[in-house]
Amino acid sequence: MALARVNGITLSYDQYGSGETVVLVTGTGAPGRTWKTHQVPALRAAGYRVVTMDNRGIAPTDCGTGQFTIEDMAADVAGLIEFLDAGPCRVVGFSLGGIIVQELLVTRPELVRKAVLIGAAARVDGLIRGVVEAELDLVDSAVKLPPRYAAVVTALQNLSPRTLDDPNLLRDWLDILEFSAVDPASVRRQLTVQLIADRRERNAKIDCPCLVIGFADDLVVRPHLCRELAGSIPGATYRELADCGHYGSLERPEAVNSLLVEFFATGG
C-alpha cells in the first residue's frame, strides 16, 4: 500500500506490474483490493501496470471534511493519475466507480485513453433510489445486522441464480461475505453520493472509446440501465454477460477479464 496526497486528501493506492497504466475504481463500500484476486493478475499478464485505489470513505484514504460529491471522487482519480504521471491511461469503473469514471470522462478527458464501465448506470431510477434511501435509513437507525444475516442479504442482492443454486459455491460466498462485511455507517457518505442527477445529457459530451458491461442477472443495476448508459455515450460498445449478478466480475472473472483485455488491446 502506498499513499498519495491528491485533491486535498491522503489517498491509499497499490500498483502492480509495469507497462501502460490501467486504473481500477471500485464500488460502494469496497476497498481497492477487491480487484486483486482476478482482474489485477489478468491485466498484468496482458502487459499493463495496474493501479487500484481506496475511494473516499474507505480507510486508510481520507474522507475530507463534510459530505463529498461525485465531482470530488472523480477529482481524486484525476489527482492520482497525475501523481503517477500515468495519463492518458485506461480506466475501469465498477458500479459507483462507473459513475465516478463518467464524471472523469467529462471533466478531465485528457487523462483517459479508454474506459470500461461495469454494472453502472447514468441515472437513478425508482428502485435504485429506494434501495439507497432504505440503506441510509438503516445506517441512521444504528441497528447492527448480524454478520451472517447481512451476508445472506448481500448474496441475494448481488449473486446470480447460477451461484445461489450451487450449494458449494454458495457456502463459499456466504463465508466470504460474512468475513468481509462492511459497517454501513463507515460508507454513509458514499451511499449519499449514489443519488446522482441524470447524467445522460452530460455523457453526450464524452469523446473517448468506452465499453459498458452489464450482467443479465444484476438486481442492483439492472441490465437495461447499463444498455441505456452505453446509449448515452457516443460510440460506446455494450456487452452483456449471462449467469452474473452485480458481482459478475467475481462470479465470472474470466469472461469479464477477456472483455477488458480485448477492448484495451484494440485500436491503440
C-alpha positions in Angstrom: 0.0 0.0 0.0 1.2 3.5 -0.9 -0.2 6.9 0.0 -0.5 10.0 -2.3 -1.5 13.5 -1.3 -4.1 14.5 -4.0 -7.1 16.8 -4.2 -6.7 17.8 -0.6 -6.8 14.3 0.9 -4.4 11.4 1.5 -5.4 8.6 -0.9 -4.4 5.0 -0.5 -3.4 3.0 -3.6 -1.5 0.0 -4.8 0.3 -0.7 -8.1 1.3 -3.9 -9.8 3.5 -4.7 -12.8 4.8 -2.4 -15.4 3.7 -1.1 -18.8 0.9 1.2 -19.8 -1.4 2.0 -16.9 -4.9 0.7 -16.1 -6.6 2.4 -13.1 -9.4 0.3 -11.4 -12.1 2.2 -9.5 -14.4 0.1 -7.4 -17.9 0.5 -6.0 -19.6 1.4 -2.8 -18.1 0.1 0.4 -15.4 -1.9 -1.5 -11.6 -1.5 -1.0 -9.2 -1.5 -3.9 -8.1 -5.0 -3.0 -11.4 -6.3 -4.4 -9.7 -6.3 -7.8 -6.6 -8.1 -6.6 -7.7 -11.8 -7.0 -9.0 -11.7 -10.6 -8.6 -8.5 -12.6 -5.1 -7.5 -11.4 -3.4 -10.8 -12.5 -5.2 -10.8 -15.9 -4.3 -7.3 -16.7 -0.7 -7.7 -15.5 -0.4 -10.8 -17.7 -1.6 -8.7 -20.6 1.3 -6.3 -20.0 -0.2 -3.5 -18.1 0.7 -1.6 -14.9 -2.4 -2.0 -12.8 -3.3 0.7 -10.1 -6.0 0.1 -7.5 -7.3 2.7 -5.0 -9.4 3.1 -1.9 -12.0 5.6 -2.6 -13.0 8.3 -0.1 -14.9 6.6 2.7 -12.6 3.6 2.6 -9.8 3.7 5.2 -7.0 4.5 5.1 -8.0 7.0 2.4 -9.2 10.3 4.0 -12.9 11.3 3.8 -12.1 15.0 3.8 -14.5 17.3 5.7 -18.2 17.1 5.4 -20.2 15.4 2.6 -18.2 14.8 -0.5 -19.6 14.6 -4.1 -19.1 12.6 -7.2 -17.1 15.5 -8.5 -14.7 15.2 -5.5 -14.3 11.4 -6.2 -13.6 12.0 -9.9 -11.1 14.6 -8.9 -9.4 12.1 -6.6 -8.9 9.7 -9.5 -7.6 12.5 -11.7 -5.2 13.5 -9.0 -3.9 10.0 -8.6 -3.4 9.7 -12.4 -1.4 12.9 -12.4 0.5 12.0 -9.3 1.6 8.8 -11.0 2.3 10.7 -14.3 0.1 8.0 -15.9 -2.2 10.0 -18.2 -3.7 9.4 -20.6 -4.4 5.9 -19.3 -7.1 3.2 -19.4 -9.7 3.3 -16.6 -12.2 0.8 -15.3 -15.1 1.7 -13.0 -17.5 -0.7 -11.3 -20.9 0.4 -10.0 -20.3 3.7 -8.1 -16.8 3.6 -9.7 -18.6 3.6 -13.1 -20.3 6.9 -12.1 -17.0 8.3 -10.9 -15.4 7.4 -14.3 -18.3 9.0 -16.2 -17.6 12.3 -14.4 -13.9 11.9 -15.0 -14.6 11.5 -18.8 -16.5 14.7 -18.8 -14.3 16.9 -16.6 -10.8 15.5 -17.3 -11.0 13.8 -20.7 -7.3 14.3 -21.4 -6.4 11.8 -18.7 -8.3 8.8 -20.2 -7.4 6.8 -23.3 -10.1 4.2 -23.0 -12.8 3.5 -20.3 -14.8 0.5 -19.2 -17.9 0.9 -17.1 -19.1 -2.2 -15.4 -22.5 -2.6 -13.7 -23.1 1.1 -13.8 -26.0 3.4 -14.7 -26.3 7.0 -16.0 -29.2 7.8 -13.7 -31.0 6.7 -10.5 -34.3 5.0 -11.2 -37.0 4.4 -8.6 -35.6 1.1 -7.4 -32.0 2.3 -7.0 -33.3 5.4 -5.1 -35.5 3.2 -2.9 -32.6 0.8 -2.0 -30.2 3.6 -1.3 -32.6 5.6 0.8 -33.5 2.4 2.7 -29.8 1.7 3.4 -29.4 5.3 4.6 -32.4 4.8 7.0 -30.7 1.6 8.3 -27.5 3.3 8.9 -29.2 6.2 10.7 -31.2 3.8 12.9 -27.9 2.5 14.3 -29.2 -1.1 14.0 -26.4 -3.6 13.5 -27.4 -6.6 11.4 -25.8 -9.9 12.5 -22.9 -10.7 10.0 -24.5 -14.0 8.9 -27.8 -12.3 8.1 -26.1 -9.4 6.3 -24.1 -12.0 4.2 -27.3 -13.7 3.1 -28.9 -10.4 2.1 -25.8 -9.4 0.2 -25.8 -12.7 -1.6 -29.4 -12.5 -2.6 -28.9 -8.9 -3.9 -25.6 -9.4 -5.8 -25.2 -13.0 -7.0 -26.8 -14.9 -9.9 -29.2 -17.8 -9.6 -26.5 -20.0 -11.0 -24.3 -19.3 -8.0 -27.2 -19.3 -5.5 -28.3 -22.7 -6.7 -24.9 -24.3 -6.3 -24.5 -25.4 -2.7 -20.7 -25.4 -2.7 -20.4 -22.1 -4.4 -23.0 -20.5 -2.2 -21.3 -21.8 1.0 -18.0 -20.3 0.0 -19.6 -17.0 -0.9 -21.5 -16.8 2.4 -18.3 -17.4 4.3 -16.5 -14.7 2.3 -19.3 -12.2 2.7 -19.7 -12.8 6.4 -16.0 -12.4 6.9 -15.7 -9.3 4.8 -18.8 -7.5 5.9 -18.6 -3.7 5.9 -20.1 -1.5 8.5 -22.7 0.6 6.6 -22.0 3.6 8.8 -18.5 3.8 7.5 -19.7 4.3 4.0 -22.7 6.5 4.6 -21.3 9.4 2.6 -20.6 7.0 -0.4 -24.2 5.9 -0.2 -25.4 9.5 -0.5 -23.1 10.1 -3.5 -25.0 7.4 -5.4 -28.1 9.6 -5.6 -26.9 11.3 -8.8 -28.7 13.5 -11.2 -29.5 12.1 -14.7 -26.1 12.1 -16.5 -27.3 11.2 -20.0 -27.1 14.7 -21.4 -23.6 15.2 -19.9 -22.5 11.8 -21.3 -23.2 13.0 -24.8 -20.1 15.2 -24.4 -17.8 12.2 -23.9 -15.3 11.7 -26.7 -13.4 8.6 -25.6 -13.7 4.9 -26.6 -15.9 3.2 -24.0 -17.1 -0.3 -23.2 -20.1 -0.8 -21.0 -20.5 -4.3 -19.4 -23.9 -5.4 -18.0 -24.8 -8.6 -16.2 -28.0 -10.4 -17.1 -29.0 -11.3 -13.5 -28.0 -8.0 -11.9 -30.7 -6.8 -9.5 -28.8 -3.8 -8.3 -28.1 -2.1 -11.6 -30.4 -4.0 -14.0 -29.0 -4.6 -17.5 -31.4 -2.2 -19.2 -29.8 0.6 -17.3 -26.4 -0.5 -18.5 -27.6 -0.6 -22.0 -29.1 2.9 -21.5 -25.7 4.1 -20.2 -24.0 2.8 -23.3 -26.6 4.5 -25.5 -25.8 7.8 -23.8 -22.1 7.8 -24.7 -21.3 8.4 -28.4 -19.8 5.3 -30.0 -19.8 3.2 -26.8 -19.9 -0.6 -27.1 -22.2 -2.7 -24.9 -21.6 -6.3 -23.8 -23.8 -8.3 -21.5 -22.8 -11.5 -19.7 -25.2 -14.3 -18.7 -25.1 -16.1 -15.3 -23.9 -13.0 -13.5 -25.4 -10.8 -10.7 -24.0 -7.4 -9.7 -20.8 -9.2 -8.6 -20.3 -10.5 -12.1 -16.6 -9.5 -12.1 -16.1 -12.0 -9.3 -18.6 -14.7 -10.4 -17.3 -14.9 -14.0 -13.9 -13.2 -13.8 -12.5 -15.0 -16.9 -15.3 -13.6 -19.1 -15.0 -10.1 -17.7 -11.2 -10.1 -18.0 -11.4 -11.3 -21.6 -13.6 -8.3 -22.5 -11.3 -5.9 -20.7 -8.1 -7.2 -22.3 -9.6 -7.4 -25.8 -11.1 -3.9 -25.6 -7.9 -2.4 -24.3 -5.8 -4.1 -26.9 -7.7 -2.9 -29.9 -7.4 0.4 -31.6 -4.3 1.6 -29.7 
